Amino acid sequence: QTCAADAPRSAARYFSIASSPAMHPHEAHVCVAVVRYKTMLTAPRRGVCSSYLAALTPASEACAAEGRGQSDVKGDLVGVWLRHGCLRLPKSPSAPLLMIGPGTGVAPFRAFVQHRAAMLQAAKAARAAEEAARAPPMGDALLFFGCRDRTLDFLYGDEWAAHQAEGSLQQLYTAFSRESTSKVYVQHRLQEPSVAEHVWSLLSAPDSHVYIAGASNAMPKAVRRALEEVAIVKGKLDEAEAKRLLQQFETQRRLQCETW
C-alpha cells in the first residue's frame, strides 16, 4: 500500500479517433498498438496503458460469453475524454486529399475516409435530381500506409479495399518494410516515378490538402523531404522553390501534421 501511495499517477494518453461520427454517431473508435519490447538486461516489458486496454472485455464479447443480449450485459468501462485534434478536413469536399499515415498514424485517415463514404451514401440516397445536382463533386483521396508485414499489421486492409470500390478512396499506396531485403517506407513510395506523378498532380492542385500522422521519429522529416523531391523532379522546381511550396501549404493550413 505504501509503494502504491508513493507511485506517481500514470500520465494521460491521447489517441486519434479512428471513426467518423457521420458513420458511427454513437461510437468513437481508437487504433492502439500494444507496446511490447525487450531490453538487454531485463525481462520483456509491456506498455501500461496499451496492455490495459487490450485486456478489457468489450460488451459484444461479454454477451457472447454469457449467451445473453447486449442490453443485458455490460463490458468493461473506461473513463475517457475528448479534446480537439490537430487535423481538419477542408471545407469543400472537392479538395483533393493526400494522407500519409504509417502504422497507427492511419487512425485519423480512417475517420476521414469514413466521412467521405458517409457523404457518398447520403448523395446516393438523395432521390431528387435537384438535390444531387447541388452536391459538389468529391476530390480524389490518396492514402499512403506503411507497416512491417501485410500478414501481421496491415491495419483496416479490407476496409480500404471496400472504400476504393465505392469511390471514397481513390488510391492506396502501401509500404511493407519487412517483406523485401531492402526496407521500403512511405517516403520511398512517394518518390517512385509513377507514384510521384500522381502525388504531384495533387500537390499542384490549388485546393489540395496534405496530412501526415504517426510517430514523431524520423518519419515526418523524411516524408516532408520526399514531398520536396516530388516537387523538384515532377514539378521542375528548384530546391528553394520546393521548400517555399510546402511552407505555403503550412501557412494556408493545407499541410497538417499530427505526430506523437
N, C-alpha and C positions, 0 to 999 in steps of 0.2 A: 504493500500500500504506500509506503514511503517513497519507493522508487517511482511509482506511477504519479504520485503527487508532485514530485520534483521534475518530471519529464516535461519538456515544452509541448505546447499544443501543436498538433500537426498543421502544417501550412495549408492554406486553401489551394484547391486545384481548379483550374479553369479548362473547360473543354468546348470546342466549337460545336454548335448544334448542327447535326448532320441530317436534318429533315426540314421540310418546308411546312409551315402552318397551313398553307393552301392545300396541301395534300394530306397532312396529318394534323388537323386542327386541335386535337386533344392530347397530342404527344410531342415530346422533344427527344430525338434520338441523339446518342453520342457514339463516337467511334474511339475506342480506347485500346491501346496495345498494352498487354500485361507485361510489366517490366520484370525481366529475369536476366541475371548476369552472374558471372563468376569472377573472382579476383584470384590472384596468385596465392594469397595467404589465408583466405577464409573460405567458409562453406558457400554454396550458391546463395545469392541474395535475391530478394523479391521486392518489387515496388509496393509500398504500404497501401497507397490508395488504389492502384490498378488491381492489385491482388484482392483487396476488399471488395471492389465492385464485381470482379469476376466470380467471387464466391457467393454473391447474393442469389436468391431464388426469385425469378420473375413470377408474376401471378399466373401466367399461362402454364409454366412448368409445375407450379403448385397444384393447379387444377387437374392436370393430367395425372399427377402422382396420387391425388386423393380421389379421383374419379368423380369430381363434382363440377358444377357450373362455375364460370369465372366470377359471377356475382356472389357466390358463397365463399370463395377462397381468396384471401389477400396474399400477395407476395411480400417480400421484404421491402421495407420503406427506407428511403434515404432522403435526408434533408438537402435541398438544392436551392439555388437562387439564380436569377438571370441578370445579366448585365449586357450592355450594348457592345457588340464586337467591332472589329476594325473594317470589315469588308461590307461594301454596299453595292447592290446591283444598280446599273444605270437606270435612269427614269424611263427611257424608251426601250421597249423590248426589241426594237430593230437594231440596237447597238450590238456589234459582234463582240464575243467574249473569248479571251484566251486565258485558260485556267491551268495553273501548274501546281500540282499538289501531290508530291510523293508521300508514300506511307499514309499515316493518319491525317496528313495535311489535306487529303482529299475530302475530309468531312464537310467543310462549308460548301464545296462544289457539288456534293450530293444534294445539299439543300437548294443550291442554285438551279440545278438541272430538274429537280422535282418541281420547283416553282414554274419553270418553263413548261414542264409536262402538264401541270395543272392549267396553265394558260391555254395550251393547245386543246386540252379536253373541254375547257369552257367554250372555246371558239367553235369546236365541233358540235357542241350541244346547242349552240345558238341556231334556232330554226329560221329566223327571219333573215333574208338575204341582206337587208339593210344593216342589221346588227353585225353580220360577218364582214361587211364592207368597211365598217368603221374601225375594225381591229387592225392595228399597224402590223406589217409583216415582221416576222421574228428573225433576228440576225443569227448568223452562224455562231456555233459554240464549239470550241476546240478544247479538249481536256488532255493534259499530259499527266500520266500517273506512273510512279515507279515503286518497285518493291524488289525483294530478293529473288523470289521464285513464284511463278504463276500458280503452282500447285499448293503453295503454303500461305501466301499473304496477298493474293490478288483481291483486294477489297471491293466488294459490290460488282464483281465482274459480270454476273448475269444481268444485273440492273443496267449497266452501261450498254450492253447489247440490246436490251429492250428499248432503252431511250433512243438509241441510234435508229432502231427500226421505226419508231413512231415520229422521229424528227425533232425531239427536244435536245438531242446531242448530235452534231454533225460528224465529229471525228474524235476517236480516242487513240492517242499515241501512248504506247506502253514501253517501259524500260525495266527489264528483269535482270538485275545486276549480277546474279549468280548463275545465270543459265549459259554463259559462254566463258571462254578463257579470259577475255578482256571484259572488265566491268563496264557496263553501259548504264548511265544515269540519264535523268530527264534532260539535263543540259546538253548531253551529246545528241539526243534525239532531235532537239530543237535545231541543231546545226546540220542535220543530214540534208543534202541538196533538195530533194523533193519535198521534204517536210518544211524546210526553211522557206521555200517558195510559198507554201500555204500560210506559214506564220507571218511572212512579210505582207501578204495580201490583207491580213487583219491589222497589222501594225500601221499600215499606210492608210487604213480607212479613217475618216475624220472623227468618227464617234466610237471607235473601238476602245475596249477596256481590258486591262491585263491584271491578273490576280496571281499572287504567289503565296502559298501557305505550306507550313511544315516546320521541321526542326531548324532552329536558328544556328546551324553549324556553318559549313562551307556552302551549303546548297543555295541560299538566296543570292549570294555574291556570284556564284558560278552561273546561276540562271540569268542574272542581270547581264553578266558578261556575254553569255550566249546570245541574248537578245540584241546586244550591241553588234555582235558579229553578224547576225542575220541582217541588220540594217546596213552594215558595211558591204557585205557580199551581195545581197539581193536588192538592197535599196540604193547601192552605189554611193553611200555616204562616206565621208572620211570619219576618222575616229572621234574627233571633236564634235562633229555633227550628230553622230550616233549617240554620244553621251548626252548632248543637249536634247535630243528627241525624247529619251527616257526621263530626263529632268522635266521636260514639258508635260509628259504624261503624269508625273507625280504632282506637279503644280496644279494640274487640272483634275486631280483625283481620279485619273484614268489608269494609274498604276497603283495598286493597293497590295500591301503585304500583311500577313498575319503569321508570325513565327514565334516559336517558343523554345 
